[in-house]
Amino acid sequence: MEIKILGTGCRKCRALEKAARKAVEELGLEAELKKVTDIKDIMEYDILLTPGLVINQQVVVSGRVPKLNEIKQLLLEALNTPATGT
């Protein structure tokens, strides 16, 4: 599973990264977590507000920091969704 945190390093971006790492740890998942901080790279995801949470190349949240349980639910849903060609 690949997880990306989109954001330039603001407080909310750091909070989302911390929550995502905790969700992965609590669920015992194998995941690669990357921070995307370059604005040009962030713009490729077509979001208007950061932070953004991307799971397996799908933007699942943007413009807010979801609660830990919501992140866990999104991760579990991604596990049960067939991967699309990227």
Secondary structure, DSSP 8 states (H G I E B T S, - for coil): -EEEEESSS-HHHHHHHHHHHHHHHHHT---EEEEE--HHHHHTT--SSS-EEEETTEEEEESS---HHHHHHHHHHHHTS-----
